[in-house]
């Protein structure tokens, strides 16, 4: 489990992303879009085309971590 402070920066990608990508693929997307923000402690949120799956990529104390959520019903708004 991870906690988010009130001062955390959260970036949500508007365009759908292929969620078969792991930490390496998603980190390339972040670096192409934001440059050196990957290790800043920000949270990067990716959604698939159907918006029923989400991955959150973030820099933990000693490396990259991914949180994954799949909805059984409905979509993320």
N, C-alpha and C positions, 0 to 999 in steps of 0.2 A: 504494500500500500504506500502511496505517496501523498504528501500534503502540499498544498499550494498556499504560499503566503499572500497577504493582501497586496504586496508590491510586486508580485510576479508578473512577468510579461508573457502574454499568450498570443501566439500568431496562428490564425486559422487560414489554411489555404482554400481559396474560393473554388479553384478548379479541382475536379476529381483526380485522385491519384491511384495508381495501381498498387493496392495494398499487399500484393505478393512481395513487394520490396521489403527488405529487412532494414536493419540500422544503417548499413552502408549505402544502400540505394536512397533511402529517405534523407540521409545526411547530405548526399550529393544534391538533392532537390533544395535543401535548406541553404547550402553553400552557394548554389547558383543564384538563388533568390536574394539572400541576405548577406552574403559574404562571410565574415568571421563571427557571426552571431551564434554559431552552433554551441560553443562552450560557455556562453554567457549566463546560463541558468534559465533561459527562457523555455517555454513549452511550445512545441510546434504540433498543430493538430491537422491531421489529414483525414479526408473522407473519401469513400469510394463513390462511383457514379450513382448507385441506387440510394446512397446516404443511409445505409443500414449498418455500416461498419466504420469504425474509427480507430486510428492509431495516433498515439501521442508520443512524440520523440522528445526526450529531454536529457540534459547532462546531469547525471547523478554525481556524487562526490568524486568518484574515480573512473567514470566512463559513461557511455551512452546507455540509456534505458528506453524501453518501449512499453507502453501500456496499450492494450488492445481490447476493444469492446465490440461485440456483435449483438445487435438487437434481434430478438425472436419475432417481434411484431413492431410495426411502425418504422419511422425514420427519424433521424436527427434533423432538427429544424435549423 
